[in-house]
Amino acid sequence: MKSIKILAIAALCTLAFSCNKKEESTLDHVPGVDSATTVVEAISQESANPDDAALVKEAQSKPLTTIAFGEIDHNFGDIKKGEKVEHVYEVTNTGTNPLIISNVKPGCGCTVPDYTKEPILPGQKGKITLHFDSTNFDGAIYKAADVFLNVEKAPVKLTFSGNVIP
């Protein structure tokens, strides 16, 4: 049993630190997340990272709500090496309780998040901006950030991709 957990953690670490490999995944409907325009991919609360479990617990300690994202994946296309780019993901509170984004955790240090810190009232919109520095990359990139908020299935994964050219 212990070796299975170690293998699972090793596999997650390999995926988390893989900077140039695009992971294939399917998107399924997630309870607590409503969207007519996109389906949201969420990570199970049974995360291998204890820090993530604490962030999930903190986010879900608030009254739960539902959300819709305009998009959860963005393609920058070609990016010149050394260029700093950013993308704003818009989130709408579709529930009846205030939406609270408690944390945004990028997959690596090349991505810096900024997000709405105030509670987002029902029917209102908030923003999550991911800033990417392409200085240390060449070729295809695929990056992700976990968004911890007070919805049933958290965190929600936002992704972006692109091609860094010299």
C-alpha positions as CSV (number, residue, x, y, z in Angstrom):
1,M,0.0,0.0,0.0
2,K,2.8,2.4,0.9
3,S,4.6,1.7,-2.4
4,I,1.4,2.5,-4.3
5,K,1.1,5.9,-2.6
6,I,4.8,6.6,-3.3
7,L,4.3,5.7,-7.0
8,A,1.2,7.9,-7.1
9,I,3.1,10.9,-5.6
10,A,6.0,10.3,-8.0
11,A,3.6,10.3,-11.0
12,L,1.9,13.5,-9.8
13,C,5.3,15.2,-9.3
14,T,6.4,14.2,-12.7
15,L,3.3,15.7,-14.2
16,A,3.5,18.8,-12.1
17,F,7.1,19.6,-13.1
18,S,6.8,18.7,-16.7
19,C,7.1,22.1,-18.4
20,N,6.9,21.3,-22.1
21,K,4.5,18.4,-22.3
22,K,0.8,18.8,-23.0
23,E,-1.3,16.4,-21.0
24,E,-4.4,14.9,-22.6
25,S,-7.5,15.0,-20.5
26,T,-11.2,14.8,-20.7
27,L,-13.5,17.3,-19.3
28,D,-16.6,16.1,-17.4
29,H,-19.4,18.0,-15.8
30,V,-18.6,18.9,-12.2
31,P,-21.4,19.2,-9.6
32,G,-21.4,22.7,-8.2
33,V,-20.1,24.3,-11.4
34,D,-22.6,25.5,-13.9
35,S,-21.7,26.8,-17.3
36,A,-23.4,27.0,-20.7
37,T,-20.2,27.9,-22.4
38,T,-17.7,25.5,-21.0
39,V,-17.2,22.5,-18.8
40,V,-14.9,22.8,-15.8
41,E,-12.2,20.2,-14.9
42,A,-11.7,19.9,-11.2
43,I,-9.3,17.9,-9.0
44,S,-10.6,15.5,-6.4
45,Q,-10.4,16.6,-2.8
46,E,-8.3,13.5,-2.2
47,S,-5.2,15.4,-3.3
48,A,-1.8,13.8,-2.7
49,N,-0.5,17.2,-1.6
50,P,-1.4,18.0,2.1
51,D,-1.1,21.8,1.4
52,D,-3.8,21.5,-1.3
53,A,-6.1,19.6,1.0
54,A,-5.8,22.4,3.5
55,L,-6.6,25.0,0.8
56,V,-9.6,23.0,-0.2
57,K,-10.8,22.7,3.4
58,E,-10.4,26.5,3.8
59,A,-12.2,27.3,0.6
60,Q,-15.1,25.0,1.4
61,S,-15.5,26.3,5.0
62,K,-17.5,29.1,3.5
63,P,-21.1,28.7,2.2
64,L,-20.9,27.0,-1.2
65,T,-22.0,28.5,-4.4
66,T,-21.8,27.7,-8.1
67,I,-19.8,29.3,-10.9
68,A,-19.4,29.6,-14.7
69,F,-16.2,30.4,-16.5
70,G,-16.1,32.0,-19.9
71,E,-13.2,29.7,-20.7
72,I,-10.8,27.5,-18.7
73,D,-8.1,27.0,-21.4
74,H,-6.3,29.7,-23.4
75,N,-3.9,29.3,-26.3
76,F,-1.4,32.2,-26.7
77,G,-0.2,30.9,-30.0
78,D,3.4,31.9,-30.8
79,I,5.2,33.8,-28.0
80,K,8.7,35.3,-28.5
81,K,11.3,33.9,-26.1
82,G,11.6,36.3,-23.2
83,E,8.2,37.8,-23.7
84,K,5.8,38.2,-20.7
85,V,2.2,37.5,-21.6
86,E,-1.0,37.3,-19.5
87,H,-4.5,36.2,-19.8
88,V,-7.6,37.1,-17.9
89,Y,-10.1,34.3,-17.0
90,E,-13.6,35.6,-16.2
91,V,-15.7,33.8,-13.5
92,T,-19.3,34.5,-12.8
93,N,-21.0,33.6,-9.5
94,T,-24.2,31.7,-10.7
95,G,-25.1,30.7,-7.1
96,T,-26.9,32.3,-4.2
97,N,-23.9,32.8,-1.8
98,P,-20.9,35.1,-2.3
99,L,-18.1,33.5,-4.3
100,I,-14.7,33.7,-2.5
101,I,-11.5,32.9,-4.3
102,S,-9.2,32.0,-1.5
103,N,-6.1,31.1,-3.4
104,V,-4.7,30.5,-6.9
105,K,-1.8,28.1,-7.1
106,P,0.2,27.9,-10.3
107,G,2.0,24.8,-11.3
108,C,5.4,26.4,-11.5
109,G,7.3,29.7,-10.8
110,C,7.1,30.9,-14.4
111,T,3.4,31.7,-13.8
112,V,2.2,34.4,-11.4
113,P,-1.5,34.7,-10.5
114,D,-3.6,37.8,-9.7
115,Y,-7.3,37.5,-8.8
116,T,-10.3,39.2,-7.3
117,K,-9.8,39.3,-3.6
118,E,-13.2,40.7,-2.5
119,P,-16.3,38.4,-2.3
120,I,-18.1,38.2,-5.7
121,L,-21.8,38.6,-5.2
122,P,-24.4,36.4,-6.9
123,G,-24.7,37.4,-10.6
124,Q,-21.4,39.4,-10.5
125,K,-18.1,38.6,-12.2
126,G,-14.6,38.3,-10.9
127,K,-11.2,37.9,-12.7
128,I,-8.2,35.5,-12.4
129,T,-5.2,36.7,-14.4
130,L,-2.3,34.4,-15.1
131,H,1.0,36.1,-16.0
132,F,3.6,33.9,-17.8
133,D,7.3,34.6,-18.3
134,S,8.6,32.7,-21.4
135,T,12.3,33.5,-20.7
136,N,13.3,29.9,-19.7
137,F,11.3,28.0,-22.3
138,D,11.5,26.8,-25.9
139,G,8.8,25.2,-28.0
140,A,5.4,24.0,-26.9
141,I,4.3,24.9,-23.4
142,Y,1.3,23.8,-21.4
143,K,0.7,25.3,-17.9
144,A,-1.9,25.1,-15.3
145,A,-3.1,26.8,-12.1
146,D,-5.4,25.5,-9.4
147,V,-8.1,27.9,-8.2
148,F,-9.4,27.4,-4.7
149,L,-12.9,28.7,-4.2
150,N,-16.0,27.9,-2.3
151,V,-17.6,25.4,-4.7
152,E,-18.5,21.8,-4.3
153,K,-15.6,20.5,-6.4
154,A,-12.4,22.5,-5.8
155,P,-9.9,23.3,-6.9
156,V,-10.8,24.3,-10.5
157,K,-7.9,24.0,-13.0
158,L,-7.2,26.8,-15.4
159,T,-4.8,26.1,-18.2
160,F,-2.9,27.9,-21.0
161,S,-0.7,26.8,-23.9
162,G,1.5,28.3,-26.5
163,N,4.7,28.0,-28.5
164,V,7.8,29.8,-27.4
165,I,9.9,30.8,-30.5
166,P,13.5,32.1,-30.4
